[in-house]
Every structure is written in C-alpha cells, then in structure tokens.
Amino acid sequence: MLSEQQKQMVTLFERHVGAELEGNLEVTMATMGENPHLNHVPTRAGGYGRESVHAFYRDHLVGRFFPPDVKMEGLSRTVGESSIVEEIYISFTHTAVVDWLLPDVAPTGKPVELVVTVVVGFKDGKVSHEHIYWDQASVLVQVGLLDPTGLPVGGVEVARRVKDPSLPARTY
C-alpha cells in the first residue's frame, strides 16, 4: 500500500507526463523543482537547471514527443520514498522528427517499438530529475541505421520480449 507521500508523487508524475504529451509547457515546468535535470541517457539529450530543461522541453519534447500514431503502455511501476521507476512500452511509426530519440535522423517511415525505463526523482514535492533509458541499438536496427549482422543486438524483438517474456530468448 502506498503512503500519502507516494500517492502524491504518482499524481504529480502522471500530471507531468500528461502535460508533456498534451504539449503544455507551462504545466510541465510547474511540476518541476527549482533546479531540475533531465537526461535521455542513450542520446545525452536533456538539460541541467531550470532554464536548460525549459529550453529542451520547448524545443525538442513538449508537444513534439512522438508522431501522431504513438501508443504507450505501462508495463511496471515501482514507487519508492523519493523516486518512481516506470517501464513503458512505446510503439509508433517514424513519420516525424523525434530528435530526443533519434537526433539528426530524418523520418524513415518505419515502425518502431521500444521499452523506456524512466527513473523520476522527487524533492520538496516536485520532480527533481528524470533519467530515461532505452536500448538505442534496437531502435537503430528498426529504422535501418544499424545492421545487426554479427553484433550482439536485436531489433523489434528486444522490446517485444520485455512486454511478453514468454517469447524466445536469443539463440547462440
């Protein structure tokens, strides 16, 4: 059972993500503390400090999160005393620029499926940081920028196996 503080963190996080998806920069920033940081780990996209995070959200994320056909499904959520870790299954067709995920890559028109893990920290009742992780190699394989031949990487099957662990493991 979640404590009152944990329930407040979940509510704030859901408000934060909802505002990002709706394109509401003002509400997105209102959920964040005075000195937040944001790190999309595989691409190093994000910002440090309120002005930098605001500029990143404005120019690259809020209202530009994904192409219109995006589907998101929560897979798991762990709520601690001052953080939330969430796994999200995301699918979309790469028909628009998604520069936080694929910087400098023009739309390929290819379908993409990935699992994103978000680690969200809280301080003084606000979001203090977000660290966002995904398998960039599998995304690059799916959009045709990485040939997996001879490499220990996969494509769409990487995300699908997280969503459905009964799918076959890699064979050697």
N, CA and C atoms as an extended XYZ file, in Angstrom:
516
Properties=species:S:1:pos:R:3:atomname:S:1:resname:S:1:resid:I:1 pbc="F F F"
N         0.843       -1.179        0.000 N   MET     1
C         0.000        0.000        0.000 CA  MET     1
C         0.891        1.246        0.000 C   MET     1
N         0.514        2.210       -0.821 N   LEU     2
C         1.306        3.430       -0.948 CA  LEU     2
C         1.006        4.404        0.188 C   LEU     2
N         2.036        5.081        0.644 N   SER     3
C         1.860        6.136        1.638 CA  SER     3
C         1.241        7.356        0.949 C   SER     3
N         0.811        8.317        1.720 N   GLU     4
C         0.243        9.546        1.152 CA  GLU     4
C         1.283       10.274        0.295 C   GLU     4
N         2.509       10.308        0.772 N   GLN     5
C         3.590       10.950        0.010 CA  GLN     5
C         3.801       10.250       -1.337 C   GLN     5
N         3.790        8.919       -1.335 N   GLN     6
C         3.967        8.166       -2.574 CA  GLN     6
C         2.802        8.413       -3.536 C   GLN     6
N         1.591        8.482       -3.017 N   LYS     7
C         0.426        8.783       -3.861 CA  LYS     7
C         0.564       10.159       -4.497 C   LYS     7
N         1.072       11.114       -3.737 N   GLN     8
C         1.277       12.462       -4.273 CA  GLN     8
C         2.338       12.466       -5.371 C   GLN     8
N         3.381       11.661       -5.191 N   MET     9
C         4.421       11.560       -6.224 CA  MET     9
C         3.835       10.981       -7.512 C   MET     9
N         3.040        9.932       -7.390 N   VAL    10
C         2.424        9.301       -8.566 CA  VAL    10
C         1.520       10.302       -9.279 C   VAL    10
N         0.697       11.017       -8.524 N   THR    11
C        -0.200       12.013       -9.114 CA  THR    11
C         0.589       13.097       -9.841 C   THR    11
N         1.656       13.578       -9.210 N   LEU    12
C         2.477       14.620       -9.827 CA  LEU    12
C         3.158       14.099      -11.088 C   LEU    12
N         3.693       12.887      -11.044 N   PHE    13
C         4.352       12.299      -12.206 CA  PHE    13
C         3.361       12.141      -13.354 C   PHE    13
N         2.169       11.662      -13.068 N   GLU    14
C         1.160       11.496      -14.116 CA  GLU    14
C         0.752       12.850      -14.695 C   GLU    14
N         0.680       13.866      -13.860 N   ARG    15
C         0.382       15.219      -14.349 CA  ARG    15
C         1.513       15.721      -15.247 C   ARG    15
N         2.740       15.472      -14.830 N   HIS    16
C         3.930       15.878      -15.589 CA  HIS    16
C         3.927       15.243      -16.984 C   HIS    16
N         3.775       13.930      -17.050 N   VAL    17
C         3.785       13.218      -18.326 CA  VAL    17
C         2.585       13.634      -19.181 C   VAL    17
N         1.427       13.767      -18.557 N   GLY    18
C         0.247       14.204      -19.299 CA  GLY    18
C         0.459       15.554      -19.955 C   GLY    18
N         1.075       16.482      -19.225 N   ALA    19
C         1.339       17.820      -19.767 CA  ALA    19
C         2.346       17.746      -20.919 C   ALA    19
N         3.362       16.881      -20.794 N   GLU    20
C         4.316       16.705      -21.898 CA  GLU    20
C         3.588       16.248      -23.159 C   GLU    20
N         2.738       15.237      -23.012 N   LEU    21
C         2.028       14.674      -24.158 CA  LEU    21
C         1.026       15.656      -24.753 C   LEU    21
N         0.404       16.462      -23.900 N   GLU    22
C        -0.592       17.433      -24.369 CA  GLU    22
C         0.053       18.675      -24.975 C   GLU    22
N         1.355       18.831      -24.788 N   GLY    23
C         2.038       19.998      -25.316 CA  GLY    23
C         1.930       21.214      -24.417 C   GLY    23
N         1.713       20.990      -23.125 N   ASN    24
C         1.545       22.097      -22.187 CA  ASN    24
C         2.855       22.331      -21.425 C   ASN    24
N         3.669       23.228      -21.954 N   LEU    25
C         4.979       23.512      -21.369 CA  LEU    25
C         4.851       24.132      -19.985 C   LEU    25
N         3.884       25.014      -19.802 N   GLU    26
C         3.706       25.691      -18.511 CA  GLU    26
C         3.420       24.691      -17.388 C   GLU    26
N         2.516       23.762      -17.631 N   VAL    27
C         2.189       22.760      -16.607 CA  VAL    27
C         3.361       21.805      -16.409 C   VAL    27
N         4.016       21.418      -17.510 N   THR    28
C         5.182       20.533      -17.393 CA  THR    28
C         6.206       21.147      -16.442 C   THR    28
N         6.549       22.402      -16.670 N   MET    29
C         7.559       23.065      -15.834 CA  MET    29
C         7.050       23.302      -14.412 C   MET    29
N         5.752       23.511      -14.243 N   ALA    30
C         5.195       23.734      -12.899 CA  ALA    30
C         5.327       22.496      -12.014 C   ALA    30
N         5.458       21.321      -12.618 N   THR    31
C         5.613       20.098      -11.826 CA  THR    31
C         7.046       19.894      -11.358 C   THR    31
N         7.971       20.717      -11.859 N   MET    32
C         9.392       20.513      -11.592 CA  MET    32
C         9.928       21.484      -10.551 C   MET    32
N        10.943       21.038       -9.846 N   GLY    33
C        11.579       21.843       -8.815 CA  GLY    33
C        12.413       22.972       -9.392 C   GLY    33
N        13.120       23.655       -8.512 N   GLU    34
C        13.886       24.849       -8.893 CA  GLU    34
C        15.134       24.552       -9.707 C   GLU    34
N        15.760       23.390       -9.506 N   ASN    35
C        16.991       23.072      -10.230 CA  ASN    35
C        16.917       21.650      -10.794 C   ASN    35
N        15.987       21.406      -11.717 N   PRO    36
C        15.810       20.045      -12.227 CA  PRO    36
C        16.882       19.661      -13.237 C   PRO    36
N        16.977       18.381      -13.485 N   HIS    37
C        17.774       17.927      -14.617 CA  HIS    37
C        17.064       16.778      -15.306 C   HIS    37
N        17.361       16.646      -16.582 N   LEU    38
C        16.725       15.666      -17.450 CA  LEU    38
C        17.815       15.044      -18.304 C   LEU    38
N        17.881       13.708      -18.338 N   ASN    39
C        18.913       13.020      -19.094 CA  ASN    39
C        18.305       11.840      -19.835 C   ASN    39
N        18.200       11.949      -21.159 N   HIS    40
C        17.861       10.817      -22.014 CA  HIS    40
C        19.203       10.123      -22.271 C   HIS    40
N        19.482        9.103      -21.489 N   VAL    41
C        20.823        8.547      -21.377 CA  VAL    41
C        21.440        8.118      -22.710 C   VAL    41
N        20.764        7.343      -23.569 N   PRO    42
C        21.437        6.895      -24.800 CA  PRO    42
C        21.842        8.010      -25.753 C   PRO    42
N        21.110        9.119      -25.761 N   THR    43
C        21.416       10.204      -26.701 CA  THR    43
C        21.991       11.437      -26.011 C   THR    43
N        22.061       11.419      -24.689 N   ARG    44
C        22.554       12.540      -23.879 CA  ARG    44
C        21.702       13.796      -24.051 C   ARG    44
N        20.477       13.638      -24.512 N   ALA    45
C        19.576       14.783      -24.673 CA  ALA    45
C        19.001       15.155      -23.315 C   ALA    45
N        18.696       16.424      -23.137 N   GLY    46
C        18.088       16.867      -21.891 CA  GLY    46
C        18.607       18.221      -21.483 C   GLY    46
N        18.723       18.420      -20.189 N   GLY    47
C        19.199       19.697      -19.695 CA  GLY    47
C        19.486       19.640      -18.215 C   GLY    47
N        20.213       20.647      -17.742 N   TYR    48
C        20.534       20.768      -16.327 CA  TYR    48
C        20.211       22.190      -15.899 C   TYR    48
N        19.368       22.317      -14.900 N   GLY    49
C        18.931       23.624      -14.438 CA  GLY    49
C        17.626       24.014      -15.115 C   GLY    49
N        16.900       24.865      -14.458 N   ARG    50
C        15.556       25.226      -14.917 CA  ARG    50
C        15.542       25.794      -16.337 C   ARG    50
N        16.427       26.729      -16.650 N   GLU    51
C        16.424       27.343      -17.978 CA  GLU    51
C        16.753       26.329      -19.064 C   GLU    51
N        17.738       25.487      -18.816 N   SER    52
C        18.157       24.496      -19.801 CA  SER    52
C        17.068       23.440      -20.021 C   SER    52
N        16.448       22.975      -18.937 N   VAL    53
C        15.371       21.990      -19.058 CA  VAL    53
C        14.186       22.616      -19.790 C   VAL    53
N        13.841       23.852      -19.449 N   HIS    54
C        12.744       24.555      -20.116 CA  HIS    54
C        13.015       24.658      -21.616 C   HIS    54
N        14.223       25.049      -21.995 N   ALA    55
C        14.576       25.176      -23.410 CA  ALA    55
C        14.496       23.824      -24.118 C   ALA    55
N        14.975       22.770      -23.465 N   PHE    56
C        14.910       21.437      -24.077 CA  PHE    56
C        13.461       21.016      -24.284 C   PHE    56
N        12.651       21.159      -23.248 N   TYR    57
C        11.235       20.802      -23.385 CA  TYR    57
C        10.576       21.612      -24.498 C   TYR    57
N        10.812       22.902      -24.515 N   ARG    58
C        10.194       23.791      -25.507 CA  ARG    58
C        10.605       23.421      -26.936 C   ARG    58
N        11.891       23.177      -27.132 N   ASP    59
C        12.415       22.998      -28.480 CA  ASP    59
C        12.416       21.560      -28.993 C   ASP    59
N        12.324       20.580      -28.073 N   HIS    60
C        12.520       19.200      -28.512 CA  HIS    60
C        11.523       18.176      -27.992 C   HIS    60
N        10.726       18.495      -26.988 N   LEU    61
C         9.936       17.413      -26.400 CA  LEU    61
C         8.463       17.748      -26.226 C   LEU    61
N         8.138       18.766      -25.489 N   VAL    62
C         6.737       19.042      -25.173 CA  VAL    62
C         5.997       19.417      -26.450 C   VAL    62
N         4.969       18.626      -26.757 N   GLY    63
C         4.222       18.821      -27.985 CA  GLY    63
C         4.883       18.202      -29.205 C   GLY    63
N         6.082       17.646      -29.032 N   ARG    64
C         6.831       17.015      -30.135 CA  ARG    64
C         7.315       15.636      -29.711 C   ARG    64
N         6.666       15.110      -28.703 N   PHE    65
C         7.104       13.883      -28.066 CA  PHE    65
C         7.258       12.737      -29.052 C   PHE    65
N         6.214       12.480      -29.864 N   PHE    66
C         6.190       11.370      -30.808 CA  PHE    66
C         5.292       11.711      -31.976 C   PHE    66
N         5.411       10.932      -33.051 N   PRO    67
C         4.456       11.073      -34.154 CA  PRO    67
C         3.023       10.758      -33.681 C   PRO    67
N         2.023       11.152      -34.461 N   PRO    68
C         0.622       11.043      -34.020 CA  PRO    68
C         0.125        9.632      -33.714 C   PRO    68
N         0.725        8.607      -34.310 N   ASP    69
C         0.210        7.251      -34.082 CA  ASP    69
C         0.830        6.556      -32.869 C   ASP    69
N         1.505        7.298      -32.014 N   VAL    70
C         2.174        6.696      -30.861 CA  VAL    70
C         1.171        5.973      -29.954 C   VAL    70
N         1.616        4.829      -29.461 N   LYS    71
C         0.862        4.077      -28.450 CA  LYS    71
C         1.821        3.816      -27.302 C   LYS    71
N         1.336        4.057      -26.091 N   MET    72
C         2.156        3.843      -24.904 CA  MET    72
C         1.400        2.945      -23.938 C   MET    72
N         2.131        1.990      -23.364 N   GLU    73
C         1.530        1.055      -22.409 CA  GLU    73
C         2.465        0.889      -21.218 C   GLU    73
N         1.968        1.211      -20.040 N   GLY    74
C         2.760        0.995      -18.840 CA  GLY    74
C         2.933       -0.485      -18.575 C   GLY    74
N         4.157       -0.906      -18.327 N   LEU    75
C         4.437       -2.311      -18.037 CA  LEU    75
C         4.650       -2.548      -16.555 C   LEU    75
N         5.349       -1.636      -15.895 N   SER    76
C         5.571       -1.792      -14.457 CA  SER    76
C         5.868       -0.434      -13.849 C   SER    76
N         5.587       -0.328      -12.577 N   ARG    77
C         5.885        0.905      -11.838 CA  ARG    77
C         6.309        0.506      -10.431 C   ARG    77
N         7.436        1.048      -10.000 N   THR    78
C         7.909        0.857       -8.640 CA  THR    78
C         7.992        2.229       -7.990 C   THR    78
N         7.368        2.352       -6.830 N   VAL    79
C         7.323        3.638       -6.135 CA  VAL    79
C         8.107        3.511       -4.840 C   VAL    79
N         9.153        4.318       -4.723 N   GLY    80
C         9.960        4.346       -3.513 CA  GLY    80
C         9.587        5.544       -2.659 C   GLY    80
N        10.471        5.894       -1.745 N   GLU    81
C        10.214        7.023       -0.850 CA  GLU    81
C        10.423        8.372       -1.525 C   GLU    81
N        11.344        8.420       -2.501 N   SER    82
C        11.602        9.697       -3.174 CA  SER    82
C        11.812        9.523       -4.682 C   SER    82
N        11.367        8.385       -5.225 N   SER    83
C        11.516        8.160       -6.662 CA  SER    83
C        10.480        7.167       -7.181 C   SER    83
N        10.278        7.234       -8.476 N   ILE    84
C         9.430        6.285       -9.194 CA  ILE    84
C        10.262        5.735      -10.339 C   ILE    84
N        10.159        4.437      -10.579 N   VAL    85
C        10.766        3.812      -11.748 CA  VAL    85
C         9.628        3.179      -12.534 C   VAL    85
N         9.546        3.557      -13.799 N   GLU    86
C         8.451        3.063      -14.631 CA  GLU    86
C         8.985        2.533      -15.949 C   GLU    86
N         8.465        1.372      -16.363 N   GLU    87
C         8.755        0.804      -17.677 CA  GLU    87
C         7.552        1.070      -18.574 C   GLU    87
N         7.825        1.590      -19.778 N   ILE    88
C         6.757        1.932      -20.698 CA  ILE    88
C         7.074        1.337      -22.067 C   ILE    88
N         6.117        0.599      -22.608 N   TYR    89
C         6.231        0.049      -23.961 CA  TYR    89
C         5.680        1.091      -24.923 C   TYR    89
N         6.472        1.480      -25.911 N   ILE    90
C         6.088        2.537      -26.844 CA  ILE    90
C         6.206        2.010      -28.268 C   ILE    90
N         5.176        2.304      -29.074 N   SER    91
C         5.253        1.977      -30.499 CA  SER    91
C         4.763        3.174      -31.298 C   SER    91
N         5.370        3.376      -32.459 N   PHE    92
C         4.992        4.474      -33.340 CA  PHE    92
C         5.610        4.229      -34.709 C   PHE    92
N         5.145        4.991      -35.682 N   THR    93
C         5.759        4.989      -36.996 CA  THR    93
C         6.618        6.236      -37.086 C   THR    93
N         7.839        6.083      -37.501 N   HIS    94
C         8.795        7.198      -37.530 CA  HIS    94
C         8.486        8.117      -38.728 C   HIS    94
N         7.387        8.861      -38.600 N   THR    95
C         6.931        9.768      -39.661 CA  THR    95
C         7.213       11.227      -39.348 C   THR    95
N         7.815       11.495      -38.226 N   ALA    96
C         8.150       12.864      -37.821 CA  ALA    96
C         9.494       12.838      -37.103 C   ALA    96
N        10.109       13.985      -36.999 N   VAL    97
C        11.372       14.100      -36.270 CA  VAL    97
C        11.119       13.809      -34.791 C   VAL    97
N        11.923       12.940      -34.220 N   VAL    98
C        11.884       12.618      -32.791 CA  VAL    98
C        13.325       12.774      -32.311 C   VAL    98
N        13.751       14.035      -32.197 N   ASP    99
C        15.185       14.278      -32.029 CA  ASP    99
C        15.751       13.926      -30.664 C   ASP    99
N        14.943       13.740      -29.648 N   TRP   100
C        15.482       13.277      -28.366 CA  TRP   100
C        15.815       11.786      -28.437 C   TRP   100
N        15.137       11.057      -29.335 N   LEU   101
C        15.337        9.619      -29.501 CA  LEU   101
C        16.293        9.320      -30.660 C   LEU   101
N        16.117       10.042      -31.764 N   LEU   102
C        16.912        9.833      -32.967 CA  LEU   102
C        17.423       11.186      -33.468 C   LEU   102
N        18.379       11.778      -32.732 N   PRO   103
C        18.872       13.094      -33.138 CA  PRO   103
C        19.499       13.064      -34.530 C   PRO   103
N        19.195       14.095      -35.303 N   ASP   104
C        19.741       14.260      -36.653 CA  ASP   104
C        19.305       13.168      -37.623 C   ASP   104
N        18.212       12.461      -37.313 N   VAL   105
C        17.711       11.415      -38.198 CA  VAL   105
C        16.368       11.866      -38.766 C   VAL   105
N        16.315       12.009      -40.085 N   ALA   106
C        15.068       12.369      -40.749 CA  ALA   106
C        14.080       11.207      -40.620 C   ALA   106
N        12.793       11.485      -40.667 N   PRO   107
C        11.800       10.407      -40.574 CA  PRO   107
C        12.055        9.327      -41.630 C   PRO   107
N        11.976        8.073      -41.193 N   THR   108
C        12.238        6.937      -42.070 CA  THR   108
C        10.965        6.255      -42.545 C   THR   108
N         9.838        6.553      -41.887 N   GLY   109
C         8.582        5.889      -42.220 CA  GLY   109
C         8.485        4.480      -41.677 C   GLY   109
N         9.469        4.061      -40.884 N   LYS   110
C         9.498        2.685      -40.374 CA  LYS   110
C         8.840        2.584      -39.000 C   LYS   110
N         8.236        1.430      -38.713 N   PRO   111
C         7.667        1.231      -37.381 CA  PRO   111
C         8.783        1.028      -36.355 C   PRO   111
N         8.531        1.526      -35.141 N   VAL   112
C         9.495        1.411      -34.053 CA  VAL   112
C         8.755        0.960      -32.803 C   VAL   112
N         9.355        0.013      -32.087 N   GLU   113
C         8.852       -0.424      -30.791 CA  GLU   113
C        10.032       -0.424      -29.824 C   GLU   113
N         9.819        0.155      -28.649 N   LEU   114
C        10.874        0.178      -27.646 CA  LEU   114
C        10.268        0.193      -26.258 C   LEU   114
N        11.082       -0.180      -25.309 N   VAL   115
C        10.708       -0.070      -23.904 CA  VAL   115
C        11.612        0.987      -23.295 C   VAL   115
N        10.985        1.957      -22.654 N   VAL   116
C        11.689        3.050      -21.997 CA  VAL   116
C        11.557        2.843      -20.496 C   VAL   116
N        12.646        3.002      -19.788 N   THR   117
C        12.621        2.985      -18.324 CA  THR   117
C        12.914        4.397      -17.848 C   THR   117
N        12.003        4.921      -17.046 N   VAL   118
C        12.106        6.288      -16.547 CA  VAL   118
C        12.342        6.227      -15.043 C   VAL   118
N        13.401        6.858      -14.598 N   VAL   119
C        13.674        6.998      -13.170 CA  VAL   119
C        13.408        8.467      -12.835 C   VAL   119
N        12.403        8.701      -12.008 N   VAL   120
C        11.988       10.059      -11.671 CA  VAL   120
C        12.261       10.308      -10.196 C   VAL   120
N        13.006       11.350       -9.915 N   GLY   121
C        13.291       11.727       -8.535 CA  GLY   121
C        12.401       12.889       -8.109 C   GLY   121
N        12.135       12.951       -6.817 N   PHE   122
C        11.292       13.995       -6.246 CA  PHE   122
C        12.001       14.653       -5.073 C   PHE   122
N        11.820       15.950       -4.961 N   LYS   123
C        12.369       16.697       -3.837 CA  LYS   123
C        11.417       17.851       -3.545 C   LYS   123
N        11.066       18.018       -2.287 N   ASP   124
C        10.183       19.104       -1.861 CA  ASP   124
C         8.873       19.137       -2.650 C   ASP   124
N         8.322       17.947       -2.939 N   GLY   125
C         7.020       17.866       -3.589 CA  GLY   125
C         7.017       18.156       -5.075 C   GLY   125
N         8.186       18.172       -5.712 N   LYS   126
C         8.300       18.450       -7.150 CA  LYS   126
C         9.227       17.424       -7.796 C   LYS   126
N         9.144       17.314       -9.123 N   VAL   127
C        10.067       16.459       -9.860 CA  VAL   127
C        11.444       17.122       -9.838 C   VAL   127
N        12.438       16.392       -9.371 N   SER   128
C        13.803       16.936       -9.334 CA  SER   128
C        14.624       16.491      -10.528 C   SER   128
N        14.330       15.290      -11.031 N   HIS   129
C        15.080       14.801      -12.191 CA  HIS   129
C        14.364       13.644      -12.860 C   HIS   129
N        14.760       13.436      -14.106 N   GLU   130
C        14.338       12.266      -14.865 CA  GLU   130
C        15.569       11.701      -15.572 C   GLU   130
N        15.792       10.419      -15.391 N   HIS   131
C        16.823        9.687      -16.123 CA  HIS   131
C        16.054        8.671      -16.962 C   HIS   131
N        16.225        8.706      -18.278 N   ILE   132
C        15.418        7.896      -19.182 CA  ILE   132
C        16.342        6.996      -19.989 C   ILE   132
N        16.057        5.693      -19.947 N   TYR   133
C        16.909        4.679      -20.567 CA  TYR   133
C        16.112        3.867      -21.591 C   TYR   133
N        16.757        3.468      -22.680 N   TRP   134
C        16.195        2.528      -23.641 CA  TRP   134
C        17.338        1.900      -24.416 C   TRP   134
N        17.025        0.859      -25.168 N   ASP   135
C        18.014        0.152      -25.977 CA  ASP   135
C        18.131        0.866      -27.324 C   ASP   135
N        19.105        1.754      -27.436 N   GLN   136
C        19.270        2.544      -28.661 CA  GLN   136
C        19.652        1.664      -29.846 C   GLN   136
N        20.420        0.615      -29.625 N   ALA   137
C        20.805       -0.255      -30.740 CA  ALA   137
C        19.572       -0.862      -31.399 C   ALA   137
N        18.605       -1.310      -30.612 N   SER   138
C        17.414       -1.916      -31.217 CA  SER   138
C        16.603       -0.881      -31.994 C   SER   138
N        16.579        0.368      -31.531 N   VAL   139
C        15.891        1.435      -32.273 CA  VAL   139
C        16.608        1.677      -33.603 C   VAL   139
N        17.931        1.748      -33.569 N   LEU   140
C        18.701        1.984      -34.791 CA  LEU   140
C        18.531        0.848      -35.800 C   LEU   140
N        18.439       -0.389      -35.312 N   VAL   141
C        18.172       -1.529      -36.193 CA  VAL   141
C        16.808       -1.348      -36.860 C   VAL   141
N        15.808       -0.965      -36.078 N   GLN   142
C        14.445       -0.855      -36.609 CA  GLN   142
C        14.300        0.236      -37.670 C   GLN   142
N        15.045        1.316      -37.556 N   VAL   143
C        14.939        2.391      -38.554 CA  VAL   143
C        15.951        2.235      -39.687 C   VAL   143
N        16.719        1.137      -39.675 N   GLY   144
C        17.618        0.843      -40.775 CA  GLY   144
C        18.975        1.514      -40.706 C   GLY   144
N        19.370        1.996      -39.536 N   LEU   145
C        20.662        2.668      -39.403 CA  LEU   145
C        21.761        1.782      -38.823 C   LEU   145
N        21.397        0.576      -38.411 N   LEU   146
C        22.384       -0.343      -37.844 CA  LEU   146
C        22.069       -1.749      -38.341 C   LEU   146
N        23.039       -2.380      -38.939 N   ASP   147
C        22.904       -3.761      -39.393 CA  ASP   147
C        23.287       -4.669      -38.220 C   ASP   147
N        22.342       -5.488      -37.744 N   PRO   148
C        22.643       -6.315      -36.572 CA  PRO   148
C        23.504       -7.544      -36.879 C   PRO   148
N        23.784       -7.798      -38.141 N   THR   149
C        24.546       -8.983      -38.521 CA  THR   149
C        25.889       -9.012      -37.790 C   THR   149
N        26.112      -10.083      -37.064 N   GLY   150
C        27.374      -10.267      -36.356 CA  GLY   150
C        27.508       -9.461      -35.077 C   GLY   150
N        26.467       -8.744      -34.705 N   LEU   151
C        26.510       -7.939      -33.473 CA  LEU   151
C        25.572       -8.529      -32.426 C   LEU   151
N        25.880       -8.364      -31.155 N   PRO   152
C        25.004       -8.871      -30.092 CA  PRO   152
C        23.863       -7.887      -29.805 C   PRO   152
N        23.101       -7.535      -30.847 N   VAL   153
C        21.965       -6.623      -30.723 CA  VAL   153
C        20.786       -7.207      -31.470 C   VAL   153
N        19.618       -6.662      -31.210 N   GLY   154
C        18.418       -7.100      -31.902 CA  GLY   154
C        17.625       -5.907      -32.368 C   GLY   154
N        16.464       -6.172      -32.916 N   GLY   155
C        15.561       -5.124      -33.368 CA  GLY   155
C        14.306       -5.105      -32.531 C   GLY   155
N        13.173       -5.200      -33.192 N   VAL   156
C        11.879       -5.096      -32.524 CA  VAL   156
C        11.690       -6.177      -31.459 C   VAL   156
N        12.313       -7.323      -31.648 N   GLU   157
C        12.141       -8.427      -30.697 CA  GLU   157
C        12.643       -8.078      -29.300 C   GLU   157
N        13.538       -7.112      -29.197 N   VAL   158
C        14.059       -6.700      -27.889 CA  VAL   158
C        12.926       -6.139      -27.030 C   VAL   158
N        12.176       -5.196      -27.573 N   ALA   159
C        11.057       -4.601      -26.829 CA  ALA   159
C         9.931       -5.607      -26.633 C   ALA   159
N         9.652       -6.374      -27.660 N   ARG   160
C         8.541       -7.337      -27.567 CA  ARG   160
C         8.793       -8.380      -26.478 C   ARG   160
N        10.044       -8.759      -26.278 N   ARG   161
C        10.334       -9.768      -25.245 CA  ARG   161
C        10.194       -9.184      -23.840 C   ARG   161
N        10.425       -7.887      -23.679 N   VAL   162
C        10.181       -7.265      -22.373 CA  VAL   162
C         8.679       -7.281      -22.089 C   VAL   162
N         7.895       -6.951      -23.094 N   LYS   163
C         6.440       -6.933      -22.946 CA  LYS   163
C         5.884       -8.339      -22.740 C   LYS   163
N         6.442       -9.307      -23.440 N   ASP   164
C         5.982      -10.696      -23.355 CA  ASP   164
C         7.189      -11.600      -23.116 C   ASP   164
N         7.531      -11.858      -21.843 N   PRO   165
C         8.739      -12.642      -21.542 CA  PRO   165
C         8.681      -14.096      -22.004 C   PRO   165
N         7.510      -14.568      -22.459 N   SER   166
C         7.426      -15.934      -22.964 CA  SER   166
C         7.992      -16.060      -24.379 C   SER   166
N         8.259      -14.938      -25.029 N   LEU   167
C         8.864      -15.003      -26.360 CA  LEU   167
C        10.269      -15.601      -26.257 C   LEU   167
N        10.746      -16.208      -27.327 N   PRO   168
C        12.038      -16.907      -27.256 CA  PRO   168
C        13.210      -15.975      -26.923 C   PRO   168
N        14.124      -16.524      -26.155 N   ALA   169
C        15.375      -15.838      -25.867 CA  ALA   169
C        16.283      -15.925      -27.078 C   ALA   169
N        17.333      -15.164      -27.072 N   ARG   170
C        18.330      -15.202      -28.138 CA  ARG   170
C        18.925      -16.595      -28.210 C   ARG   170
N        19.153      -17.057      -29.414 N   THR   171
C        19.815      -18.349      -29.584 CA  THR   171
C        21.282      -18.113      -29.920 C   THR   171
N        22.093      -19.052      -29.510 N   TYR   172
C        23.546      -18.917      -29.716 CA  TYR   172
C        24.027      -19.969      -30.670 C   TYR   172
